[in-house]
Amino acid sequence: MAKSEKLGEIQRKNCRVIFFKSPPAEGEEDSYGKVFRKEGFETEFAPTLSFTFCNREKLLQAVIQPESYQGLLLTSKRAVEAVSNCFGDDQSIDDWKKSIAPRWNSRLVCGVGGATV
């Protein structure tokens, strides 16, 4: 290995890289971070956006009335989270399982992309 290659390797091992994006969810690995860590960089994430769910009541009213729709298409991980958040307490989850979910079974319900399945 040439001297300049060794120097580049040494510098990389002591170099920190910051990604201005949300950190990966617990138990997941960010693909950019993975590549940089593999090359010897120390990685850090700085979230630049914040997110809050809105229109919960409107979403809940739609979800509990499957007869008004031909199907449900979840297009993102956040869409799945939003629907799940409508049924946060034990009573709501029981209501979902007993009376709402069976009515959705006769309709098309699908997720698009790996994060929604």
KOLGU-4560 file (N, C-alpha, C; in nm, 3 decimals, padded with zeros to 5 digits):
<recs>
<n_xx: 00.085 n_yy: -00.118 n_zz: 00.000 ca_xx: 00.000 ca_yy: 00.000 ca_zz: 00.000 c_xx: 00.090 c_yy: 00.123 c_zz: 00.000 mol: A seq: 1 type: MET>
<n_xx: 00.059 n_yy: 00.219 n_zz: -00.086 ca_xx: 00.139 ca_yy: 00.341 ca_zz: -00.096 c_xx: 00.118 c_yy: 00.427 c_zz: 00.027 mol: A seq: 2 type: ALA>
<n_xx: 00.218 n_yy: 00.512 n_zz: 00.055 ca_xx: 00.213 ca_yy: 00.598 ca_zz: 00.173 c_xx: 00.089 c_yy: 00.688 c_zz: 00.171 mol: A seq: 3 type: LYS>
<n_xx: 00.054 n_yy: 00.743 n_zz: 00.054 ca_xx: -00.063 ca_yy: 00.832 ca_zz: 00.046 c_xx: -00.193 c_yy: 00.755 c_zz: 00.074 mol: A seq: 4 type: SER>
<n_xx: -00.200 n_yy: 00.628 n_zz: 00.033 ca_xx: -00.319 ca_yy: 00.548 ca_zz: 00.062 c_xx: -00.332 c_yy: 00.523 c_zz: 00.211 mol: A seq: 5 type: GLU>
<n_xx: -00.220 n_yy: 00.496 n_zz: 00.278 ca_xx: -00.222 ca_yy: 00.476 ca_zz: 00.423 c_xx: -00.266 c_yy: 00.603 c_zz: 00.493 mol: A seq: 6 type: LYS>
<n_xx: -00.216 n_yy: 00.717 n_zz: 00.449 ca_xx: -00.253 ca_yy: 00.845 ca_zz: 00.509 c_xx: -00.403 c_yy: 00.868 c_zz: 00.494 mol: A seq: 7 type: LEU>
<n_xx: -00.459 n_yy: 00.840 n_zz: 00.374 ca_xx: -00.602 ca_yy: 00.856 ca_zz: 00.353 c_xx: -00.683 c_yy: 00.766 c_zz: 00.444 mol: A seq: 8 type: GLY>
<n_xx: -00.634 n_yy: 00.644 n_zz: 00.467 ca_xx: -00.701 ca_yy: 00.549 ca_zz: 00.555 c_xx: -00.700 c_yy: 00.600 c_zz: 00.699 mol: A seq: 9 type: GLU>
<n_xx: -00.588 n_yy: 00.651 n_zz: 00.743 ca_xx: -00.575 ca_yy: 00.704 ca_zz: 00.879 c_xx: -00.669 c_yy: 00.822 c_zz: 00.898 mol: A seq: 10 type: ILE>
<n_xx: -00.671 n_yy: 00.913 n_zz: 00.801 ca_xx: -00.757 ca_yy: 01.031 ca_zz: 00.812 c_xx: -00.905 c_yy: 00.992 c_zz: 00.815 mol: A seq: 11 type: GLN>
<n_xx: -00.944 n_yy: 00.893 n_zz: 00.738 ca_xx: -01.084 ca_yy: 00.849 ca_zz: 00.736 c_xx: -01.127 c_yy: 00.794 c_zz: 00.870 mol: A seq: 12 type: ARG>
<n_xx: -01.041 n_yy: 00.720 n_zz: 00.935 ca_xx: -01.078 ca_yy: 00.657 ca_zz: 01.062 c_xx: -01.101 c_yy: 00.760 c_zz: 01.171 mol: A seq: 13 type: LYS>
<n_xx: -01.050 n_yy: 00.879 n_zz: 01.155 ca_xx: -01.068 ca_yy: 00.984 ca_zz: 01.254 c_xx: -01.164 c_yy: 01.093 c_zz: 01.206 mol: A seq: 14 type: ASN>
<n_xx: -01.235 n_yy: 01.065 n_zz: 01.101 ca_xx: -01.321 ca_yy: 01.165 ca_zz: 01.039 c_xx: -01.468 c_yy: 01.138 c_zz: 01.071 mol: A seq: 15 type: CYS>
<n_xx: -01.538 n_yy: 01.242 n_zz: 01.113 ca_xx: -01.682 ca_yy: 01.232 ca_zz: 01.139 c_xx: -01.758 c_yy: 01.292 c_zz: 01.023 mol: A seq: 16 type: ARG>
<n_xx: -01.867 n_yy: 01.228 n_zz: 00.988 ca_xx: -01.955 ca_yy: 01.276 ca_zz: 00.881 c_xx: -02.092 c_yy: 01.296 c_zz: 00.943 mol: A seq: 17 type: VAL>
<n_xx: -02.154 n_yy: 01.410 n_zz: 00.912 ca_xx: -02.289 ca_yy: 01.436 ca_zz: 00.964 c_xx: -02.387 c_yy: 01.434 c_zz: 00.847 mol: A seq: 18 type: ILE>
<n_xx: -02.495 n_yy: 01.361 n_zz: 00.865 ca_xx: -02.602 ca_yy: 01.352 ca_zz: 00.766 c_xx: -02.717 c_yy: 01.438 c_zz: 00.816 mol: A seq: 19 type: PHE>
<n_xx: -02.762 n_yy: 01.530 n_zz: 00.736 ca_xx: -02.876 ca_yy: 01.613 ca_zz: 00.774 c_xx: -03.003 c_yy: 01.546 c_zz: 00.724 mol: A seq: 20 type: PHE>
<n_xx: -03.045 n_yy: 01.448 n_zz: 00.803 ca_xx: -03.165 ca_yy: 01.370 ca_zz: 00.774 c_xx: -03.204 c_yy: 01.297 c_zz: 00.902 mol: A seq: 21 type: LYS>
<n_xx: -03.323 n_yy: 01.244 n_zz: 00.904 ca_xx: -03.368 ca_yy: 01.170 ca_zz: 01.022 c_xx: -03.281 c_yy: 01.047 c_zz: 01.044 mol: A seq: 22 type: SER>
<n_xx: -03.251 n_yy: 01.017 n_zz: 01.169 ca_xx: -03.175 ca_yy: 00.895 ca_zz: 01.196 c_xx: -03.262 c_yy: 00.773 c_zz: 01.167 mol: A seq: 23 type: PRO>
<n_xx: -03.200 n_yy: 00.662 n_zz: 01.142 ca_xx: -03.280 ca_yy: 00.540 ca_zz: 01.116 c_xx: -03.358 c_yy: 00.500 c_zz: 01.240 mol: A seq: 24 type: PRO>
<n_xx: -03.471 n_yy: 00.435 n_zz: 01.219 ca_xx: -03.552 ca_yy: 00.386 ca_zz: 01.331 c_xx: -03.472 c_yy: 00.282 c_zz: 01.408 mol: A seq: 25 type: ALA>
<n_xx: -03.510 n_yy: 00.263 n_zz: 01.533 ca_xx: -03.441 ca_yy: 00.165 ca_zz: 01.616 c_xx: -03.446 c_yy: 00.027 c_zz: 01.550 mol: A seq: 26 type: GLU>
<n_xx: -03.331 n_yy: -00.037 n_zz: 01.545 ca_xx: -03.323 ca_yy: -00.169 ca_zz: 01.484 c_xx: -03.300 c_yy: -00.166 c_zz: 01.334 mol: A seq: 27 type: GLY>
<n_xx: -03.301 n_yy: -00.047 n_zz: 01.275 ca_xx: -03.278 ca_yy: -00.033 ca_zz: 01.131 c_xx: -03.142 c_yy: 00.033 c_zz: 01.108 mol: A seq: 28 type: GLU>
<n_xx: -03.092 n_yy: 00.020 n_zz: 00.986 ca_xx: -02.963 ca_yy: 00.081 ca_zz: 00.953 c_xx: -02.981 c_yy: 00.167 c_zz: 00.829 mol: A seq: 29 type: GLU>
<n_xx: -02.932 n_yy: 00.289 n_zz: 00.836 ca_xx: -02.940 ca_yy: 00.380 ca_zz: 00.723 c_xx: -02.839 c_yy: 00.337 c_zz: 00.616 mol: A seq: 30 type: ASP>
<n_xx: -02.881 n_yy: 00.333 n_zz: 00.492 ca_xx: -02.793 ca_yy: 00.284 ca_zz: 00.385 c_xx: -02.673 c_yy: 00.376 c_zz: 00.362 mol: A seq: 31 type: SER>
<n_xx: -02.692 n_yy: 00.507 n_zz: 00.374 ca_xx: -02.579 ca_yy: 00.599 ca_zz: 00.360 c_xx: -02.480 c_yy: 00.580 c_zz: 00.475 mol: A seq: 32 type: TYR>
<n_xx: -02.533 n_yy: 00.576 n_zz: 00.596 ca_xx: -02.446 ca_yy: 00.557 ca_zz: 00.712 c_xx: -02.368 c_yy: 00.426 c_zz: 00.703 mol: A seq: 33 type: GLY>
<n_xx: -02.433 n_yy: 00.323 n_zz: 00.656 ca_xx: -02.369 ca_yy: 00.192 ca_zz: 00.643 c_xx: -02.247 c_yy: 00.200 c_zz: 00.552 mol: A seq: 34 type: LYS>
<n_xx: -02.264 n_yy: 00.264 n_zz: 00.437 ca_xx: -02.155 ca_yy: 00.276 ca_zz: 00.341 c_xx: -02.039 c_yy: 00.355 c_zz: 00.401 mol: A seq: 35 type: VAL>
<n_xx: -02.070 n_yy: 00.467 n_zz: 00.465 ca_xx: -01.964 ca_yy: 00.550 ca_zz: 00.522 c_xx: -01.893 c_yy: 00.481 c_zz: 00.638 mol: A seq: 36 type: PHE>
<n_xx: -01.969 n_yy: 00.412 n_zz: 00.724 ca_xx: -01.906 ca_yy: 00.340 ca_zz: 00.835 c_xx: -01.816 c_yy: 00.228 c_zz: 00.783 mol: A seq: 37 type: ARG>
<n_xx: -01.860 n_yy: 00.163 n_zz: 00.677 ca_xx: -01.780 ca_yy: 00.057 ca_zz: 00.617 c_xx: -01.645 c_yy: 00.112 c_zz: 00.568 mol: A seq: 38 type: LYS>
<n_xx: -01.645 n_yy: 00.236 n_zz: 00.525 ca_xx: -01.522 ca_yy: 00.300 ca_zz: 00.478 c_xx: -01.442 c_yy: 00.363 c_zz: 00.592 mol: A seq: 39 type: GLU>
<n_xx: -01.488 n_yy: 00.345 n_zz: 00.716 ca_xx: -01.411 ca_yy: 00.392 ca_zz: 00.831 c_xx: -01.452 c_yy: 00.525 c_zz: 00.889 mol: A seq: 40 type: GLY>
<n_xx: -01.558 n_yy: 00.585 n_zz: 00.837 ca_xx: -01.603 ca_yy: 00.713 ca_zz: 00.890 c_xx: -01.693 c_yy: 00.692 c_zz: 01.012 mol: A seq: 41 type: PHE>
<n_xx: -01.690 n_yy: 00.787 n_zz: 01.101 ca_xx: -01.784 ca_yy: 00.791 ca_zz: 01.213 c_xx: -01.903 c_yy: 00.873 c_zz: 01.165 mol: A seq: 42 type: GLU>
<n_xx: -02.024 n_yy: 00.822 n_zz: 01.183 ca_xx: -02.142 ca_yy: 00.891 ca_zz: 01.130 c_xx: -02.231 c_yy: 00.946 c_zz: 01.241 mol: A seq: 43 type: THR>
<n_xx: -02.299 n_yy: 01.054 n_zz: 01.207 ca_xx: -02.393 ca_yy: 01.119 ca_zz: 01.299 c_xx: -02.510 c_yy: 01.170 c_zz: 01.216 mol: A seq: 44 type: GLU>
<n_xx: -02.628 n_yy: 01.172 n_zz: 01.275 ca_xx: -02.747 ca_yy: 01.219 ca_zz: 01.205 c_xx: -02.804 c_yy: 01.341 c_zz: 01.276 mol: A seq: 45 type: PHE>
<n_xx: -02.843 n_yy: 01.440 n_zz: 01.200 ca_xx: -02.906 ca_yy: 01.561 ca_zz: 01.253 c_xx: -03.040 c_yy: 01.579 c_zz: 01.183 mol: A seq: 46 type: ALA>
<n_xx: -03.150 n_yy: 01.551 n_zz: 01.252 ca_xx: -03.281 ca_yy: 01.566 ca_zz: 01.189 c_xx: -03.303 c_yy: 01.712 c_zz: 01.148 mol: A seq: 47 type: PRO>
<n_xx: -03.349 n_yy: 01.734 n_zz: 01.027 ca_xx: -03.371 ca_yy: 01.870 ca_zz: 00.979 c_xx: -03.519 c_yy: 01.904 c_zz: 00.965 mol: A seq: 48 type: THR>
<n_xx: -03.603 n_yy: 01.803 n_zz: 00.971 ca_xx: -03.746 ca_yy: 01.825 ca_zz: 00.958 c_xx: -03.816 c_yy: 01.769 c_zz: 01.080 mol: A seq: 49 type: LEU>
<n_xx: -03.929 n_yy: 01.826 n_zz: 01.113 ca_xx: -04.011 ca_yy: 01.766 ca_zz: 01.219 c_xx: -04.144 c_yy: 01.726 c_zz: 01.156 mol: A seq: 50 type: SER>
<n_xx: -04.210 n_yy: 01.633 n_zz: 01.219 ca_xx: -04.333 ca_yy: 01.582 ca_zz: 01.161 c_xx: -04.436 c_yy: 01.566 c_zz: 01.272 mol: A seq: 51 type: PHE>
<n_xx: -04.558 n_yy: 01.604 n_zz: 01.243 ca_xx: -04.669 ca_yy: 01.578 ca_zz: 01.334 c_xx: -04.787 c_yy: 01.530 c_zz: 01.249 mol: A seq: 52 type: THR>
<n_xx: -04.863 n_yy: 01.436 n_zz: 01.306 ca_xx: -04.982 ca_yy: 01.389 ca_zz: 01.237 c_xx: -05.091 c_yy: 01.494 c_zz: 01.252 mol: A seq: 53 type: PHE>
<n_xx: -05.169 n_yy: 01.511 n_zz: 01.149 ca_xx: -05.282 ca_yy: 01.604 ca_zz: 01.157 c_xx: -05.406 c_yy: 01.533 c_zz: 01.103 mol: A seq: 54 type: CYS>
<n_xx: -05.520 n_yy: 01.590 n_zz: 01.123 ca_xx: -05.647 ca_yy: 01.536 ca_zz: 01.074 c_xx: -05.679 c_yy: 01.397 c_zz: 01.128 mol: A seq: 55 type: ASN>
<n_xx: -05.638 n_yy: 01.370 n_zz: 01.251 ca_xx: -05.662 ca_yy: 01.239 ca_zz: 01.311 c_xx: -05.812 c_yy: 01.205 c_zz: 01.313 mol: A seq: 56 type: ARG>
<n_xx: -05.892 n_yy: 01.302 n_zz: 01.352 ca_xx: -06.036 ca_yy: 01.276 ca_zz: 01.362 c_xx: -06.097 c_yy: 01.246 c_zz: 01.225 mol: A seq: 57 type: GLU>
<n_xx: -06.054 n_yy: 01.319 n_zz: 01.123 ca_xx: -06.104 ca_yy: 01.295 ca_zz: 00.987 c_xx: -06.061 c_yy: 01.156 c_zz: 00.938 mol: A seq: 58 type: LYS>
<n_xx: -05.937 n_yy: 01.119 n_zz: 00.966 ca_xx: -05.888 ca_yy: 00.986 ca_zz: 00.928 c_xx: -05.965 c_yy: 00.878 c_zz: 01.002 mol: A seq: 59 type: LEU>
<n_xx: -05.985 n_yy: 00.896 n_zz: 01.131 ca_xx: -06.059 ca_yy: 00.798 ca_zz: 01.211 c_xx: -06.200 c_yy: 00.779 c_zz: 01.154 mol: A seq: 60 type: LEU>
<n_xx: -06.268 n_yy: 00.888 n_zz: 01.120 ca_xx: -06.403 ca_yy: 00.878 ca_zz: 01.066 c_xx: -06.405 c_yy: 00.800 c_zz: 00.934 mol: A seq: 61 type: GLN>
<n_xx: -06.300 n_yy: 00.816 n_zz: 00.854 ca_xx: -06.292 ca_yy: 00.741 ca_zz: 00.728 c_xx: -06.265 c_yy: 00.593 c_zz: 00.755 mol: A seq: 62 type: ALA>
<n_xx: -06.174 n_yy: 00.565 n_zz: 00.845 ca_xx: -06.133 ca_yy: 00.426 ca_zz: 00.871 c_xx: -06.246 c_yy: 00.345 c_zz: 00.934 mol: A seq: 63 type: VAL>
<n_xx: -06.329 n_yy: 00.408 n_zz: 01.015 ca_xx: -06.437 ca_yy: 00.332 ca_zz: 01.081 c_xx: -06.560 c_yy: 00.317 c_zz: 00.992 mol: A seq: 64 type: ILE>
<n_xx: -06.554 n_yy: 00.369 n_zz: 00.869 ca_xx: -06.666 ca_yy: 00.357 ca_zz: 00.776 c_xx: -06.620 c_yy: 00.294 c_zz: 00.644 mol: A seq: 65 type: GLN>
<n_xx: -06.576 n_yy: 00.170 n_zz: 00.647 ca_xx: -06.526 ca_yy: 00.107 ca_zz: 00.524 c_xx: -06.631 c_yy: 00.098 c_zz: 00.413 mol: A seq: 66 type: PRO>
<n_xx: -06.757 n_yy: 00.101 n_zz: 00.449 ca_xx: -06.864 ca_yy: 00.092 ca_zz: 00.349 c_xx: -06.862 c_yy: 00.212 c_zz: 00.253 mol: A seq: 67 type: GLU>
<n_xx: -06.799 n_yy: 00.321 n_zz: 00.294 ca_xx: -06.792 ca_yy: 00.441 ca_zz: 00.211 c_xx: -06.682 c_yy: 00.437 c_zz: 00.107 mol: A seq: 68 type: SER>
<n_xx: -06.600 n_yy: 00.330 n_zz: 00.109 ca_xx: -06.483 ca_yy: 00.323 ca_zz: 00.022 c_xx: -06.473 c_yy: 00.186 c_zz: -00.044 mol: A seq: 69 type: TYR>
<n_xx: -06.408 n_yy: 00.185 n_zz: -00.159 ca_xx: -06.383 ca_yy: 00.058 ca_zz: -00.227 c_xx: -06.253 c_yy: -00.005 c_zz: -00.179 mol: A seq: 70 type: GLN>
<n_xx: -06.165 n_yy: 00.074 n_zz: -00.121 ca_xx: -06.038 ca_yy: 00.020 ca_zz: -00.076 c_xx: -05.959 c_yy: 00.119 c_zz: 00.006 mol: A seq: 71 type: GLY>
<n_xx: -05.846 n_yy: 00.072 n_zz: 00.053 ca_xx: -05.755 ca_yy: 00.152 ca_zz: 00.135 c_xx: -05.614 c_yy: 00.127 c_zz: 00.083 mol: A seq: 72 type: LEU>
<n_xx: -05.545 n_yy: 00.232 n_zz: 00.041 ca_xx: -05.411 ca_yy: 00.222 ca_zz: -00.013 c_xx: -05.317 c_yy: 00.301 c_zz: 00.077 mol: A seq: 73 type: LEU>
<n_xx: -05.226 n_yy: 00.231 n_zz: 00.143 ca_xx: -05.129 ca_yy: 00.293 ca_zz: 00.232 c_xx: -04.999 c_yy: 00.311 c_zz: 00.156 mol: A seq: 74 type: LEU>
<n_xx: -04.958 n_yy: 00.436 n_zz: 00.136 ca_xx: -04.846 ca_yy: 00.464 ca_zz: 00.046 c_xx: -04.715 c_yy: 00.497 c_zz: 00.116 mol: A seq: 75 type: THR>
<n_xx: -04.715 n_yy: 00.494 n_zz: 00.249 ca_xx: -04.591 ca_yy: 00.525 ca_zz: 00.320 c_xx: -04.596 c_yy: 00.466 c_zz: 00.461 mol: A seq: 76 type: SER>
<n_xx: -04.481 n_yy: 00.460 n_zz: 00.521 ca_xx: -04.472 ca_yy: 00.413 ca_zz: 00.659 c_xx: -04.553 c_yy: 00.506 c_zz: 00.751 mol: A seq: 77 type: LYS>
<n_xx: -04.550 n_yy: 00.634 n_zz: 00.721 ca_xx: -04.625 ca_yy: 00.731 ca_zz: 00.802 c_xx: -04.775 c_yy: 00.711 c_zz: 00.788 mol: A seq: 78 type: ARG>
<n_xx: -04.821 n_yy: 00.671 n_zz: 00.672 ca_xx: -04.964 ca_yy: 00.642 ca_zz: 00.654 c_xx: -05.005 c_yy: 00.526 c_zz: 00.741 mol: A seq: 79 type: ALA>
<n_xx: -04.923 n_yy: 00.423 n_zz: 00.747 ca_xx: -04.951 ca_yy: 00.307 ca_zz: 00.833 c_xx: -04.953 c_yy: 00.352 c_zz: 00.979 mol: A seq: 80 type: VAL>
<n_xx: -04.855 n_yy: 00.434 n_zz: 01.018 ca_xx: -04.851 ca_yy: 00.486 ca_zz: 01.156 c_xx: -04.976 c_yy: 00.566 c_zz: 01.188 mol: A seq: 81 type: GLU>
<n_xx: -05.019 n_yy: 00.650 n_zz: 01.095 ca_xx: -05.136 ca_yy: 00.736 ca_zz: 01.119 c_xx: -05.261 c_yy: 00.652 c_zz: 01.145 mol: A seq: 82 type: ALA>
<n_xx: -05.281 n_yy: 00.549 n_zz: 01.065 ca_xx: -05.397 ca_yy: 00.462 ca_zz: 01.086 c_xx: -05.384 c_yy: 00.390 c_zz: 01.220 mol: A seq: 83 type: VAL>
<n_xx: -05.266 n_yy: 00.340 n_zz: 01.250 ca_xx: -05.243 ca_yy: 00.271 ca_zz: 01.378 c_xx: -05.269 c_yy: 00.363 c_zz: 01.496 mol: A seq: 84 type: SER>
<n_xx: -05.229 n_yy: 00.489 n_zz: 01.483 ca_xx: -05.248 ca_yy: 00.586 ca_zz: 01.592 c_xx: -05.394 c_yy: 00.614 c_zz: 01.621 mol: A seq: 85 type: ASN>
<n_xx: -05.481 n_yy: 00.588 n_zz: 01.525 ca_xx: -05.624 ca_yy: 00.608 ca_zz: 01.548 c_xx: -05.676 c_yy: 00.511 c_zz: 01.653 mol: A seq: 86 type: CYS>
<n_xx: -05.606 n_yy: 00.400 n_zz: 01.672 ca_xx: -05.652 ca_yy: 00.295 ca_zz: 01.763 c_xx: -05.545 c_yy: 00.271 c_zz: 01.870 mol: A seq: 87 type: PHE>
<n_xx: -05.515 n_yy: 00.374 n_zz: 01.947 ca_xx: -05.406 ca_yy: 00.367 ca_zz: 02.043 c_xx: -05.435 c_yy: 00.297 c_zz: 02.173 mol: A seq: 88 type: GLY>
<n_xx: -05.558 n_yy: 00.305 n_zz: 02.224 ca_xx: -05.583 ca_yy: 00.242 ca_zz: 02.355 c_xx: -05.643 c_yy: 00.102 c_zz: 02.336 mol: A seq: 89 type: ASP>
<n_xx: -05.644 n_yy: 00.026 n_zz: 02.443 ca_xx: -05.690 ca_yy: -00.114 ca_zz: 02.437 c_xx: -05.834 c_yy: -00.127 c_zz: 02.388 mol: A seq: 90 type: ASP>
<n_xx: -05.921 n_yy: -00.038 n_zz: 02.434 ca_xx: -06.062 ca_yy: -00.043 ca_zz: 02.392 c_xx: -06.075 c_yy: -00.020 c_zz: 02.242 mol: A seq: 91 type: GLN>
<n_xx: -06.001 n_yy: 00.077 n_zz: 02.191 ca_xx: -06.005 ca_yy: 00.106 ca_zz: 02.048 c_xx: -05.952 c_yy: -00.011 c_zz: 01.966 mol: A seq: 92 type: SER>
<n_xx: -05.847 n_yy: -00.074 n_zz: 02.014 ca_xx: -05.790 ca_yy: -00.190 ca_zz: 01.943 c_xx: -05.891 c_yy: -00.304 c_zz: 01.941 mol: A seq: 93 type: ILE>
<n_xx: -05.959 n_yy: -00.327 n_zz: 02.053 ca_xx: -06.063 ca_yy: -00.431 ca_zz: 02.058 c_xx: -06.176 c_yy: -00.399 c_zz: 01.960 mol: A seq: 94 type: ASP>
<n_xx: -06.218 n_yy: -00.271 n_zz: 01.956 ca_xx: -06.322 ca_yy: -00.230 ca_zz: 01.862 c_xx: -06.278 c_yy: -00.257 c_zz: 01.718 mol: A seq: 95 type: ASP>
<n_xx: -06.151 n_yy: -00.224 n_zz: 01.689 ca_xx: -06.097 ca_yy: -00.247 ca_zz: 01.555 c_xx: -06.105 c_yy: -00.395 c_zz: 01.519 mol: A seq: 96 type: TRP>
<n_xx: -06.055 n_yy: -00.479 n_zz: 01.608 ca_xx: -06.050 ca_yy: -00.623 ca_zz: 01.580 c_xx: -06.189 c_yy: -00.685 c_zz: 01.566 mol: A seq: 97 type: LYS>
<n_xx: -06.281 n_yy: -00.643 n_zz: 01.650 ca_xx: -06.414 ca_yy: -00.707 ca_zz: 01.653 c_xx: -06.509 c_yy: -00.656 c_zz: 01.546 mol: A seq: 98 type: LYS>
<n_xx: -06.509 n_yy: -00.525 n_zz: 01.522 ca_xx: -06.614 ca_yy: -00.474 ca_zz: 01.434 c_xx: -06.566 c_yy: -00.400 c_zz: 01.310 mol: A seq: 99 type: SER>
<n_xx: -06.449 n_yy: -00.340 n_zz: 01.314 ca_xx: -06.407 ca_yy: -00.259 ca_zz: 01.198 c_xx: -06.324 c_yy: -00.341 c_zz: 01.099 mol: A seq: 100 type: ILE>
<n_xx: -06.222 n_yy: -00.410 n_zz: 01.147 ca_xx: -06.134 ca_yy: -00.488 ca_zz: 01.057 c_xx: -06.211 c_yy: -00.589 c_zz: 00.972 mol: A seq: 101 type: ALA>
<n_xx: -06.307 n_yy: -00.664 n_zz: 01.029 ca_xx: -06.380 ca_yy: -00.760 ca_zz: 00.945 c_xx: -06.454 c_yy: -00.693 c_zz: 00.828 mol: A seq: 102 type: PRO>
<n_xx: -06.498 n_yy: -00.570 n_zz: 00.847 ca_xx: -06.568 ca_yy: -00.500 ca_zz: 00.739 c_xx: -06.471 c_yy: -00.453 c_zz: 00.630 mol: A seq: 103 type: ARG>
<n_xx: -06.346 n_yy: -00.432 n_zz: 00.665 ca_xx: -06.246 ca_yy: -00.397 ca_zz: 00.564 c_xx: -06.202 c_yy: -00.520 c_zz: 00.485 mol: A seq: 104 type: TRP>
<n_xx: -06.221 n_yy: -00.638 n_zz: 00.541 ca_xx: -06.176 ca_yy: -00.761 ca_zz: 00.474 c_xx: -06.242 c_yy: -00.784 c_zz: 00.339 mol: A seq: 105 type: ASN>
<n_xx: -06.357 n_yy: -00.725 n_zz: 00.315 ca_xx: -06.424 ca_yy: -00.742 ca_zz: 00.186 c_xx: -06.380 c_yy: -00.636 c_zz: 00.084 mol: A seq: 106 type: SER>
<n_xx: -06.284 n_yy: -00.555 n_zz: 00.120 ca_xx: -06.234 ca_yy: -00.449 ca_zz: 00.033 c_xx: -06.086 c_yy: -00.466 c_zz: 00.006 mol: A seq: 107 type: ARG>
<n_xx: -06.040 n_yy: -00.398 n_zz: -00.096 ca_xx: -05.898 ca_yy: -00.399 ca_zz: -00.129 c_xx: -05.823 c_yy: -00.313 c_zz: -00.027 mol: A seq: 108 type: LEU>
<n_xx: -05.728 n_yy: -00.372 n_zz: 00.042 ca_xx: -05.642 ca_yy: -00.301 ca_zz: 00.134 c_xx: -05.499 c_yy: -00.340 c_zz: 00.100 mol: A seq: 109 type: VAL>
<n_xx: -05.417 n_yy: -00.242 n_zz: 00.065 ca_xx: -05.279 ca_yy: -00.277 ca_zz: 00.030 c_xx: -05.182 c_yy: -00.167 c_zz: 00.067 mol: A seq: 110 type: CYS>
<n_xx: -05.059 n_yy: -00.207 n_zz: 00.081 ca_xx: -04.949 ca_yy: -00.115 ca_zz: 00.107 c_xx: -04.858 c_yy: -00.111 c_zz: -00.014 mol: A seq: 111 type: GLY>
<n_xx: -04.801 n_yy: 00.005 n_zz: -00.039 ca_xx: -04.710 ca_yy: 00.022 ca_zz: -00.151 c_xx: -04.570 c_yy: 00.045 c_zz: -00.094 mol: A seq: 112 type: VAL>
<n_xx: -04.477 n_yy: -00.041 n_zz: -00.130 ca_xx: -04.339 ca_yy: -00.026 ca_zz: -00.085 c_xx: -04.310 c_yy: -00.114 c_zz: 00.033 mol: A seq: 113 type: GLY>
<n_xx: -04.182 n_yy: -00.140 n_zz: 00.052 ca_xx: -04.137 ca_yy: -00.231 ca_zz: 00.157 c_xx: -04.171 c_yy: -00.186 c_zz: 00.298 mol: A seq: 114 type: GLY>
<n_xx: -04.176 n_yy: -00.056 n_zz: 00.323 ca_xx: -04.201 ca_yy: -00.006 ca_zz: 00.458 c_xx: -04.347 c_yy: -00.019 c_zz: 00.500 mol: A seq: 115 type: ALA>
<n_xx: -04.437 n_yy: -00.043 n_zz: 00.405 ca_xx: -04.579 ca_yy: -00.049 ca_zz: 00.438 c_xx: -04.632 c_yy: -00.190 c_zz: 00.448 mol: A seq: 116 type: THR>
<n_xx: -04.552 n_yy: -00.288 n_zz: 00.414 ca_xx: -04.600 ca_yy: -00.426 ca_zz: 00.412 c_xx: -04.573 c_yy: -00.495 c_zz: 00.545 mol: A seq: 117 type: VAL>
</recs>
